[in-house]
Amino acid sequence: MFDPARVQVLESLDIELDWRCLDAGCGRGSIATWLAQKAYRGQTTACEVEIRLAGAPSSSLRTPECDIGAADFKPESFELIHARLLLQRPSNRDQVLDHMVSWLALGGWLVVSDGFDLAKGSVAHPEYAQVYTEVYRMLELKTATRSDRGGDAIPSHSSGAGLSAFDLRSTSL
């Protein structure tokens, strides 16, 4: 459901064949697998607490089980870091963002695909807000913590984290 919009953003970056990529909080790994195919001379790391990849690992795809909040990658390890729906979960979101920025190589890209909680604000269609609220209620039953501020907290933190450019794109689901 989310992949086409993420792939469109990632394709706009002109990923090079030898890039080192990190898919932080990769879930089933569909984006990590896609990145490994694009940067097949490089290395893609799919980081998730419990790895259950949709596809098979390859020579260009590493799959260590890890909690991104406790991960200890070396500075400037990646040309591209992708994180989808990751920053809504950890209570140490700012620290995780700071770590991801430090792992970026000079000129690297941090692509964060996160959500805005529209259910709490005014939306044109109350039915949408009701569905969105129910989805979040179900997620809260499965996760110990969730922040009401996910993607919408990133712009205010980005300049202090050392990011030099910021682009916001919106995709309706």
Helices and strands as residue ranges (DSSP letters): H 3-11, E 20-24, H 30-38, E 43-47, E 61-62, E 78-84, H 93-103, E 104-113, G 118-120, H 126-142, G 151-153, H 154-158
